[in-house]
Amino acid sequence: MADSTAGPKLPQKRYFRQRAHVNIFNDMPLEYPVRPSEQDWSDHFPAYFRTQQQPASAARPLSPGAEPQAKRGPAGSAHTAQPARVEFADIGCGYGGLLVALAPLYPSTLMVGMEIRTKLVDYLQRRIHALRTFQHALGPAAERVDVRSKLRAEFAAPDSTEGLHDNGETERLVPGHYDNIAAMRINCQKYLPNFFEKAQLTKLFILFADPHFKRRKHKARIVSATMLAEYAYVLRPGGVLYTITDVKDLADWNTKHLDAFPLFERIPDDELENDPAVPCVINSTEEGKKVARNNGSKYLACYRRIEDPANLNK
């Protein structure tokens, strides 16, 4: 374990517990930009964004060089040089297990966890700060983690291997050093388009969402016709929406609405076997681990954002 006598310590979840249910229709004091271009990401990703007081060399762009040039991203898709942009969003990120697991798999991709519960956001922000500090304190001679091999082993035998980055690596170097993940408090069912441009995201995660069992509460479910329109807006064509739950009724609800929405198509299970994010979706969150301990069922459904047919006919 990392030295507990110096520097920040990993926070303990027992001090950050909070009830699971929050009324998303209540007005609450939240900070959000009027439009995505006005969002200041420098506090969340200081290695990639600079404040107005910092010199240009203080931030690390995703694509090197002064002139725009094509770059091959970690997911294999080419893009032109541009200011750093968030591409993954985890809605209702909880304690951040998914973000910590994905961070070294996609070290050049910025990803943000969005959570409405104050204590959980505080916990995750402290956790990310501690992990970054531990990583930056390690010298270049420190042992490096073979993330892909560890992931393949877990996917092949999830019950016989240690969970992927249960607490984050503190004694071994990982790609990206956790500089590419952040957490923020936001009510996504009100303000999601305030943070992301059209077609900005490549992956969107909705994992073990509140099932809202009572019929009169169904309007608060995170998957609905209204919310799917917003997800389709912020996801670029070819982007993926990941959903998983241990509640069969909610799984049926999600697939019913997603199957009916014209801008999403379900990804076959055999195609998901080659997606490195899927084992993290299934195994890395606190809720996912709890379901596994109780021998419960997990219902995974992933959908691809397709091109708007209206645009194809132009």
Beta strands, then each sheet from edge to edge (+ up, - down):
strand 1: 70-72
strand 2: 78-80
strand 3: 86-91
strand 4: 110-115
strand 5: 181-185
strand 6: 201-207
strand 7: 235-245
strand 8: 264-266
strand 9: 299-305
sheet 1: 1+ 2-
sheet 2: 5+ 4+ 3+ 6+ 7+ 9- 8+
end
